[in-house]
Amino acid sequence: MGPSDRNDPQSRAQAVFTASEQRDKSVRAEIEKERAATDAKTARLKALRLAKEAEDAAFEAANPKPKPAPKAAKKAVKKKTVKA
């Protein structure tokens, strides 16, 4: 049993561990990239929504809707009773 036999399993384990760490880093980077894309899309959609709401509010202020006329009260209809 020489020193190379002792280091061989350790070096293989270290290589597996290093590969695992690299995969973890790439997965974390991909998740962060997707999160940034989602945040950017959300911010863009929020800006569009706020701009539309401001445009709608300006339109409503410039063109107010006329208030509907109050409806006339309906007259109560009496039912005729039929005598048998």
Secondary structure, 3 states (H helix, E strand, C coil): CCHHHHHHHHHHHHHHHHHHHHHHHHHHHHHHHHHHHHHHHHHHHHHHHHHHHHHHHHHHHHCCCCCCCCCCCCCCCCCCCCCC
